[in-house]
Amino acid sequence: MTRGDCLVIERADGCFDLFKLLPNGTRHPVYRSIADHHVARRLAVAKLGPQGRAVYYKDESEPDAAIRLLAAR
């Protein structure tokens, strides 16, 4: 993941949280408690902005090493 990319995390309750990776490498929360994974994906693609190139996904129970590509620009 590089700056501007987005990460969708599926929570144990079935909702999704969306984060954008900042230039310093931290995850900035963009949306919380999205009920539908299709909506989460569309929002993430829309939030990629000028530097973001891809949307990534992981389940909250998985380690960060399990982050995988969900969609590319």
C-alpha positions in Angstrom: 0.0 0.0 0.0 1.2 3.5 -0.8 -0.1 6.9 0.2 -3.5 7.8 -1.1 -4.6 4.1 -1.3 -7.7 3.0 0.6 -8.2 0.1 3.0 -11.6 -1.5 3.6 -11.7 -3.5 6.9 -14.5 -5.9 7.6 -15.5 -6.0 11.2 -16.7 -8.9 13.2 -20.3 -7.4 13.3 -20.4 -7.5 9.4 -20.0 -3.8 8.9 -17.0 -2.2 7.1 -14.7 0.7 8.0 -12.8 2.6 5.3 -9.4 4.1 5.8 -7.1 6.2 3.6 -3.4 5.9 3.9 -1.7 9.2 4.7 1.7 10.3 3.5 3.3 9.5 6.9 1.9 5.9 6.6 -0.9 6.2 9.1 -4.5 5.1 8.4 -7.0 7.9 8.5 -10.6 6.8 9.1 -12.9 8.1 6.3 -16.1 6.2 6.9 -17.2 3.9 9.7 -20.0 1.3 10.0 -20.8 0.9 6.3 -23.4 -1.9 6.1 -22.8 -3.2 2.6 -19.4 -4.3 1.1 -20.4 -3.0 -2.4 -21.0 0.5 -1.0 -17.7 0.3 0.9 -15.9 -0.6 -2.3 -17.5 2.2 -4.3 -16.8 4.8 -1.6 -13.1 3.6 -1.4 -12.7 3.9 -5.2 -14.2 7.4 -5.1 -11.8 8.4 -2.2 -8.6 7.3 -4.0 -8.0 10.9 -5.0 -5.0 12.1 -7.0 -2.3 9.9 -5.5 -4.2 6.7 -4.6 -4.1 3.8 -7.0 -5.7 0.9 -5.3 -8.2 -0.3 -2.8 -7.2 -3.0 -0.3 -9.2 -5.3 2.0 -8.7 -7.3 5.1 -10.9 -8.8 7.8 -10.3 -7.2 11.2 -9.3 -10.6 12.7 -6.5 -11.0 10.1 -3.0 -9.6 10.6 -1.9 -6.7 8.3 0.2 -9.3 6.4 -3.2 -10.6 5.0 -4.1 -7.3 3.3 -4.9 -7.9 -0.3 -5.9 -6.0 -3.4 -9.7 -5.4 -3.8 -9.7 -3.0 -6.7 -7.3 -1.0 -8.8 -8.0 2.3 -10.4 
